Amino acid sequence: MEREEAITKIEDACKVIALEMMKVTPAARHLGEEEVTADVVKAAYRLTIELEVIKKKLIQLKGRDDSSIL
């Protein structure tokens, strides 16, 4: 697998995960247990942050100039 293909696969997976994560918080609000809801929302938020880290790293990687000529 080439670098560009790997980046595309990871980006596609991130998009799917992000779309699914958008469903977690609204659903968690209907659990009926404040403590559980709070924990689920907090964990979903942390997962979203980590997903953004992956996306930013890919953006940085794509922006690098692979040439050695200055």
Biopython code that builds the backbone (N, CA, C, O; Angstrom):
import numpy as np
from Bio.PDB.StructureBuilder import StructureBuilder

atoms = [
    (1, "MET", "N", (0.851, -1.174, 0.000)),
    (1, "MET", "CA", (0.000, 0.000, 0.000)),
    (1, "MET", "C", (0.896, 1.236, 0.000)),
    (1, "MET", "O", (1.848, 1.332, 0.774)),
    (2, "GLU", "N", (0.579, 2.152, -0.859)),
    (2, "GLU", "CA", (1.329, 3.402, -0.942)),
    (2, "GLU", "C", (0.822, 4.399, 0.101)),
    (2, "GLU", "O", (-0.263, 4.239, 0.659)),
    (3, "ARG", "N", (1.620, 5.418, 0.347)),
    (3, "ARG", "CA", (1.291, 6.424, 1.357)),
    (3, "ARG", "C", (-0.064, 7.081, 1.072)),
    (3, "ARG", "O", (-0.898, 7.198, 1.970)),
    (4, "GLU", "N", (-0.282, 7.509, -0.175)),
    (4, "GLU", "CA", (-1.526, 8.198, -0.514)),
    (4, "GLU", "C", (-2.747, 7.302, -0.297)),
    (4, "GLU", "O", (-3.790, 7.762, 0.167)),
    (5, "GLU", "N", (-2.606, 6.038, -0.633)),
    (5, "GLU", "CA", (-3.713, 5.099, -0.424)),
    (5, "GLU", "C", (-3.996, 4.926, 1.071)),
    (5, "GLU", "O", (-5.153, 4.867, 1.488)),
    (6, "ALA", "N", (-2.934, 4.846, 1.868)),
    (6, "ALA", "CA", (-3.095, 4.713, 3.319)),
    (6, "ALA", "C", (-3.785, 5.947, 3.896)),
    (6, "ALA", "O", (-4.683, 5.836, 4.731)),
    (7, "ILE", "N", (-3.356, 7.119, 3.443)),
    (7, "ILE", "CA", (-3.967, 8.364, 3.911)),
    (7, "ILE", "C", (-5.448, 8.384, 3.564)),
    (7, "ILE", "O", (-6.280, 8.736, 4.400)),
    (8, "THR", "N", (-5.778, 8.008, 2.338)),
    (8, "THR", "CA", (-7.175, 8.000, 1.902)),
    (8, "THR", "C", (-8.004, 7.030, 2.736)),
    (8, "THR", "O", (-9.121, 7.357, 3.138)),
    (9, "LYS", "N", (-7.470, 5.847, 2.998)),
    (9, "LYS", "CA", (-8.201, 4.859, 3.806)),
    (9, "LYS", "C", (-8.452, 5.385, 5.215)),
    (9, "LYS", "O", (-9.543, 5.222, 5.760)),
    (10, "ILE", "N", (-7.444, 6.013, 5.799)),
    (10, "ILE", "CA", (-7.592, 6.544, 7.155)),
    (10, "ILE", "C", (-8.586, 7.699, 7.167)),
    (10, "ILE", "O", (-9.429, 7.788, 8.059)),
    (11, "GLU", "N", (-8.486, 8.586, 6.173)),
    (11, "GLU", "CA", (-9.428, 9.702, 6.095)),
    (11, "GLU", "C", (-10.865, 9.205, 5.942)),
    (11, "GLU", "O", (-11.777, 9.723, 6.586)),
    (12, "ASP", "N", (-11.062, 8.206, 5.095)),
    (12, "ASP", "CA", (-12.405, 7.647, 4.901)),
    (12, "ASP", "C", (-12.937, 7.037, 6.201)),
    (12, "ASP", "O", (-14.108, 7.210, 6.538)),
    (13, "ALA", "N", (-12.079, 6.330, 6.921)),
    (13, "ALA", "CA", (-12.494, 5.729, 8.187)),
    (13, "ALA", "C", (-12.840, 6.819, 9.205)),
    (13, "ALA", "O", (-13.806, 6.688, 9.957)),
    (14, "CYS", "N", (-12.052, 7.886, 9.222)),
    (14, "CYS", "CA", (-12.323, 9.000, 10.139)),
    (14, "CYS", "C", (-13.680, 9.636, 9.852)),
    (14, "CYS", "O", (-14.407, 10.007, 10.774)),
    (15, "LYS", "N", (-14.015, 9.758, 8.577)),
    (15, "LYS", "CA", (-15.312, 10.330, 8.217)),
    (15, "LYS", "C", (-16.456, 9.462, 8.735)),
    (15, "LYS", "O", (-17.436, 9.973, 9.278)),
    (16, "VAL", "N", (-16.324, 8.154, 8.565)),
    (16, "VAL", "CA", (-17.368, 7.230, 9.036)),
    (16, "VAL", "C", (-17.487, 7.298, 10.557)),
    (16, "VAL", "O", (-18.588, 7.362, 11.104)),
    (17, "ILE", "N", (-16.343, 7.283, 11.225)),
    (17, "ILE", "CA", (-16.354, 7.343, 12.693)),
    (17, "ILE", "C", (-16.979, 8.650, 13.172)),
    (17, "ILE", "O", (-17.778, 8.649, 14.108)),
    (18, "ALA", "N", (-16.621, 9.763, 12.538)),
    (18, "ALA", "CA", (-17.169, 11.060, 12.931)),
    (18, "ALA", "C", (-18.685, 11.089, 12.785)),
    (18, "ALA", "O", (-19.391, 11.600, 13.655)),
    (19, "LEU", "N", (-19.178, 10.541, 11.688)),
    (19, "LEU", "CA", (-20.628, 10.507, 11.480)),
    (19, "LEU", "C", (-21.321, 9.654, 12.539)),
    (19, "LEU", "O", (-22.391, 10.020, 13.025)),
    (20, "GLU", "N", (-20.731, 8.544, 12.893)),
    (20, "GLU", "CA", (-21.312, 7.682, 13.930)),
    (20, "GLU", "C", (-21.225, 8.331, 15.306)),
    (20, "GLU", "O", (-22.144, 8.196, 16.114)),
    (21, "MET", "N", (-20.131, 9.032, 15.580)),
    (21, "MET", "CA", (-19.971, 9.701, 16.872)),
    (21, "MET", "C", (-21.027, 10.774, 17.078)),
    (21, "MET", "O", (-21.411, 11.054, 18.213)),
    (22, "MET", "N", (-21.503, 11.377, 15.993)),
    (22, "MET", "CA", (-22.526, 12.410, 16.102)),
    (22, "MET", "C", (-23.847, 11.853, 16.641)),
    (22, "MET", "O", (-24.715, 12.615, 17.067)),
    (23, "LYS", "N", (-23.994, 10.551, 16.623)),
    (23, "LYS", "CA", (-25.220, 9.906, 17.111)),
    (23, "LYS", "C", (-25.153, 9.564, 18.601)),
    (23, "LYS", "O", (-26.181, 9.323, 19.233)),
    (24, "VAL", "N", (-23.952, 9.545, 19.153)),
    (24, "VAL", "CA", (-23.766, 9.062, 20.526)),
    (24, "VAL", "C", (-24.367, 10.006, 21.561)),
    (24, "VAL", "O", (-25.169, 9.579, 22.391)),
    (25, "THR", "N", (-23.992, 11.280, 21.526)),
    (25, "THR", "CA", (-24.455, 12.222, 22.550)),
    (25, "THR", "C", (-25.971, 12.374, 22.568)),
    (25, "THR", "O", (-26.565, 12.324, 23.645)),
    (26, "PRO", "N", (-26.624, 12.557, 21.419)),
    (26, "PRO", "CA", (-28.088, 12.660, 21.466)),
    (26, "PRO", "C", (-28.747, 11.399, 22.047)),
    (26, "PRO", "O", (-29.720, 11.491, 22.796)),
    (27, "ALA", "N", (-28.218, 10.246, 21.701)),
    (27, "ALA", "CA", (-28.785, 8.998, 22.228)),
    (27, "ALA", "C", (-28.509, 8.861, 23.726)),
    (27, "ALA", "O", (-29.357, 8.379, 24.477)),
    (28, "ALA", "N", (-27.327, 9.284, 24.154)),
    (28, "ALA", "CA", (-26.960, 9.164, 25.567)),
    (28, "ALA", "C", (-27.878, 9.977, 26.468)),
    (28, "ALA", "O", (-28.085, 9.622, 27.628)),
    (29, "ARG", "N", (-28.420, 11.053, 25.948)),
    (29, "ARG", "CA", (-29.309, 11.904, 26.745)),
    (29, "ARG", "C", (-30.609, 11.199, 27.117)),
    (29, "ARG", "O", (-31.352, 11.684, 27.971)),
    (30, "HIS", "N", (-30.890, 10.072, 26.493)),
    (30, "HIS", "CA", (-32.118, 9.323, 26.764)),
    (30, "HIS", "C", (-31.879, 8.077, 27.619)),
    (30, "HIS", "O", (-32.758, 7.221, 27.723)),
    (31, "LEU", "N", (-30.725, 7.972, 28.217)),
    (31, "LEU", "CA", (-30.410, 6.790, 29.025)),
    (31, "LEU", "C", (-31.129, 6.783, 30.368)),
    (31, "LEU", "O", (-31.343, 5.724, 30.959)),
    (32, "GLY", "N", (-31.495, 7.946, 30.840)),
    (32, "GLY", "CA", (-32.235, 8.011, 32.096)),
    (32, "GLY", "C", (-31.377, 7.958, 33.347)),
    (32, "GLY", "O", (-31.906, 7.942, 34.459)),
    (33, "GLU", "N", (-30.093, 7.929, 33.188)),
    (33, "GLU", "CA", (-29.167, 7.921, 34.325)),
    (33, "GLU", "C", (-28.164, 9.052, 34.120)),
    (33, "GLU", "O", (-27.319, 8.981, 33.228)),
    (34, "GLU", "N", (-28.254, 10.082, 34.933)),
    (34, "GLU", "CA", (-27.406, 11.258, 34.754)),
    (34, "GLU", "C", (-25.923, 10.933, 34.765)),
    (34, "GLU", "O", (-25.170, 11.433, 33.930)),
    (35, "GLU", "N", (-25.498, 10.098, 35.706)),
    (35, "GLU", "CA", (-24.078, 9.781, 35.824)),
    (35, "GLU", "C", (-23.573, 9.019, 34.595)),
    (35, "GLU", "O", (-22.492, 9.304, 34.079)),
    (36, "VAL", "N", (-24.361, 8.056, 34.138)),
    (36, "VAL", "CA", (-23.982, 7.285, 32.953)),
    (36, "VAL", "C", (-23.968, 8.190, 31.729)),
    (36, "VAL", "O", (-23.041, 8.133, 30.921)),
    (37, "THR", "N", (-24.991, 9.024, 31.591)),
    (37, "THR", "CA", (-25.053, 9.957, 30.470)),
    (37, "THR", "C", (-23.831, 10.861, 30.459)),
    (37, "THR", "O", (-23.218, 11.064, 29.411)),
    (38, "ALA", "N", (-23.478, 11.396, 31.599)),
    (38, "ALA", "CA", (-22.322, 12.286, 31.700)),
    (38, "ALA", "C", (-21.041, 11.563, 31.301)),
    (38, "ALA", "O", (-20.203, 12.122, 30.593)),
    (39, "ASP", "N", (-20.890, 10.329, 31.751)),
    (39, "ASP", "CA", (-19.693, 9.561, 31.414)),
    (39, "ASP", "C", (-19.624, 9.251, 29.918)),
    (39, "ASP", "O", (-18.554, 9.323, 29.313)),
    (40, "VAL", "N", (-20.757, 8.909, 29.332)),
    (40, "VAL", "CA", (-20.800, 8.603, 27.896)),
    (40, "VAL", "C", (-20.484, 9.856, 27.079)),
    (40, "VAL", "O", (-19.705, 9.796, 26.129)),
    (41, "VAL", "N", (-21.078, 10.977, 27.440)),
    (41, "VAL", "CA", (-20.835, 12.226, 26.720)),
    (41, "VAL", "C", (-19.370, 12.632, 26.855)),
    (41, "VAL", "O", (-18.755, 13.068, 25.882)),
    (42, "LYS", "N", (-18.817, 12.491, 28.037)),
    (42, "LYS", "CA", (-17.418, 12.839, 28.275)),
    (42, "LYS", "C", (-16.493, 11.947, 27.443)),
    (42, "LYS", "O", (-15.551, 12.438, 26.822)),
    (43, "ALA", "N", (-16.756, 10.657, 27.429)),
    (43, "ALA", "CA", (-15.940, 9.727, 26.656)),
    (43, "ALA", "C", (-16.068, 9.998, 25.160)),
    (43, "ALA", "O", (-15.079, 9.928, 24.430)),
    (44, "ALA", "N", (-17.278, 10.307, 24.699)),
    (44, "ALA", "CA", (-17.492, 10.627, 23.286)),
    (44, "ALA", "C", (-16.706, 11.882, 22.905)),
    (44, "ALA", "O", (-16.139, 11.959, 21.816)),
    (45, "TYR", "N", (-16.677, 12.840, 23.787)),
    (45, "TYR", "CA", (-15.919, 14.072, 23.548)),
    (45, "TYR", "C", (-14.431, 13.765, 23.416)),
    (45, "TYR", "O", (-13.763, 14.279, 22.519)),
    (46, "ARG", "N", (-13.911, 12.923, 24.317)),
    (46, "ARG", "CA", (-12.493, 12.555, 24.259)),
    (46, "ARG", "C", (-12.175, 11.801, 22.963)),
    (46, "ARG", "O", (-11.137, 12.033, 22.342)),
    (47, "LEU", "N", (-13.070, 10.904, 22.564)),
    (47, "LEU", "CA", (-12.866, 10.182, 21.307)),
    (47, "LEU", "C", (-12.836, 11.142, 20.121)),
    (47, "LEU", "O", (-12.029, 10.978, 19.206)),
    (48, "THR", "N", (-13.700, 12.125, 20.139)),
    (48, "THR", "CA", (-13.743, 13.115, 19.065)),
    (48, "THR", "C", (-12.442, 13.907, 19.009)),
    (48, "THR", "O", (-11.937, 14.201, 17.925)),
    (49, "ILE", "N", (-11.907, 14.248, 20.159)),
    (49, "ILE", "CA", (-10.626, 14.967, 20.209)),
    (49, "ILE", "C", (-9.526, 14.106, 19.593)),
    (49, "ILE", "O", (-8.727, 14.600, 18.798)),
    (50, "GLU", "N", (-9.481, 12.846, 19.947)),
    (50, "GLU", "CA", (-8.455, 11.954, 19.410)),
    (50, "GLU", "C", (-8.619, 11.760, 17.903)),
    (50, "GLU", "O", (-7.628, 11.650, 17.181)),
    (51, "LEU", "N", (-9.839, 11.720, 17.434)),
    (51, "LEU", "CA", (-10.108, 11.618, 16.007)),
    (51, "LEU", "C", (-9.577, 12.855, 15.284)),
    (51, "LEU", "O", (-9.018, 12.746, 14.193)),
    (52, "GLU", "N", (-9.748, 14.015, 15.881)),
    (52, "GLU", "CA", (-9.231, 15.254, 15.301)),
    (52, "GLU", "C", (-7.703, 15.247, 15.260)),
    (52, "GLU", "O", (-7.107, 15.798, 14.334)),
    (53, "VAL", "N", (-7.071, 14.635, 16.247)),
    (53, "VAL", "CA", (-5.610, 14.521, 16.251)),
    (53, "VAL", "C", (-5.162, 13.721, 15.029)),
    (53, "VAL", "O", (-4.212, 14.106, 14.346)),
    (54, "ILE", "N", (-5.837, 12.620, 14.759)),
    (54, "ILE", "CA", (-5.508, 11.797, 13.594)),
    (54, "ILE", "C", (-5.665, 12.608, 12.316)),
    (54, "ILE", "O", (-4.786, 12.595, 11.454)),
    (55, "LYS", "N", (-6.778, 13.308, 12.196)),
    (55, "LYS", "CA", (-7.037, 14.089, 10.988)),
    (55, "LYS", "C", (-5.995, 15.189, 10.793)),
    (55, "LYS", "O", (-5.556, 15.427, 9.668)),
    (56, "LYS", "N", (-5.597, 15.858, 11.865)),
    (56, "LYS", "CA", (-4.595, 16.918, 11.771)),
    (56, "LYS", "C", (-3.226, 16.352, 11.378)),
    (56, "LYS", "O", (-2.497, 16.968, 10.601)),
    (57, "LYS", "N", (-2.884, 15.189, 11.913)),
    (57, "LYS", "CA", (-1.614, 14.556, 11.557)),
    (57, "LYS", "C", (-1.583, 14.210, 10.072)),
    (57, "LYS", "O", (-0.553, 14.369, 9.418)),
    (58, "LEU", "N", (-2.703, 13.738, 9.542)),
    (58, "LEU", "CA", (-2.770, 13.419, 8.119)),
    (58, "LEU", "C", (-2.632, 14.680, 7.267)),
    (58, "LEU", "O", (-1.969, 14.662, 6.230)),
    (59, "ILE", "N", (-3.251, 15.763, 7.702)),
    (59, "ILE", "CA", (-3.124, 17.033, 6.982)),
    (59, "ILE", "C", (-1.664, 17.475, 6.967)),
    (59, "ILE", "O", (-1.159, 17.920, 5.936)),
    (60, "GLN", "N", (-0.988, 17.355, 8.104)),
    (60, "GLN", "CA", (0.427, 17.719, 8.179)),
    (60, "GLN", "C", (1.252, 16.830, 7.253)),
    (60, "GLN", "O", (2.136, 17.315, 6.547)),
    (61, "LEU", "N", (0.967, 15.541, 7.257)),
    (61, "LEU", "CA", (1.699, 14.593, 6.430)),
    (61, "LEU", "C", (1.511, 14.896, 4.945)),
    (61, "LEU", "O", (2.464, 14.831, 4.167)),
    (62, "LYS", "N", (0.295, 15.223, 4.560)),
    (62, "LYS", "CA", (0.029, 15.545, 3.167)),
    (62, "LYS", "C", (0.694, 16.850, 2.753)),
    (62, "LYS", "O", (1.008, 17.035, 1.577)),
    (63, "GLY", "N", (0.912, 17.750, 3.694)),
    (63, "GLY", "CA", (1.507, 19.043, 3.390)),
    (63, "GLY", "C", (3.009, 19.040, 3.297)),
    (63, "GLY", "O", (3.611, 20.024, 2.867)),
    (64, "ARG", "N", (3.620, 17.949, 3.695)),
    (64, "ARG", "CA", (5.080, 17.876, 3.643)),
    (64, "ARG", "C", (5.576, 17.791, 2.211)),
    (64, "ARG", "O", (4.961, 17.158, 1.352)),
    (65, "ASP", "N", (6.677, 18.429, 1.986)),
    (65, "ASP", "CA", (7.328, 18.336, 0.689)),
    (65, "ASP", "C", (8.340, 17.210, 0.768)),
    (65, "ASP", "O", (9.305, 17.293, 1.529)),
    (66, "ASP", "N", (8.131, 16.156, -0.011)),
    (66, "ASP", "CA", (9.004, 14.990, 0.055)),
    (66, "ASP", "C", (10.305, 15.168, -0.712)),
    (66, "ASP", "O", (11.176, 14.300, -0.651)),
    (67, "SER", "N", (10.453, 16.258, -1.422)),
    (67, "SER", "CA", (11.686, 16.446, -2.182)),
    (67, "SER", "C", (12.821, 16.861, -1.260)),
    (67, "SER", "O", (12.605, 17.471, -0.213)),
    (68, "SER", "N", (14.024, 16.521, -1.672)),
    (68, "SER", "CA", (15.190, 16.902, -0.876)),
    (68, "SER", "C", (15.847, 18.143, -1.448)),
    (68, "SER", "O", (16.843, 18.623, -0.906)),
    (69, "ILE", "N", (15.299, 18.670, -2.545)),
    (69, "ILE", "CA", (15.842, 19.873, -3.184)),
    (69, "ILE", "C", (15.283, 21.114, -2.480)),
    (69, "ILE", "O", (14.073, 21.248, -2.299)),
    (70, "LEU", "N", (16.174, 22.003, -2.095)),
    (70, "LEU", "CA", (15.732, 23.226, -1.426)),
    (70, "LEU", "C", (15.704, 24.383, -2.366)),
    (70, "LEU", "O", (15.354, 25.494, -1.967)),
]
sb = StructureBuilder()
sb.init_structure("model")
sb.init_model(0)
sb.init_chain("A")
sb.init_seg("    ")
for serial, (resi, resn, name, xyz) in enumerate(atoms, 1):
    if name == "N":
        sb.init_residue(resn, " ", resi, " ")
    sb.init_atom(name, np.array(xyz, "f"), 0.0, 1.0, " ", f" {name:<3s}", serial, name[0])
structure = sb.get_structure()
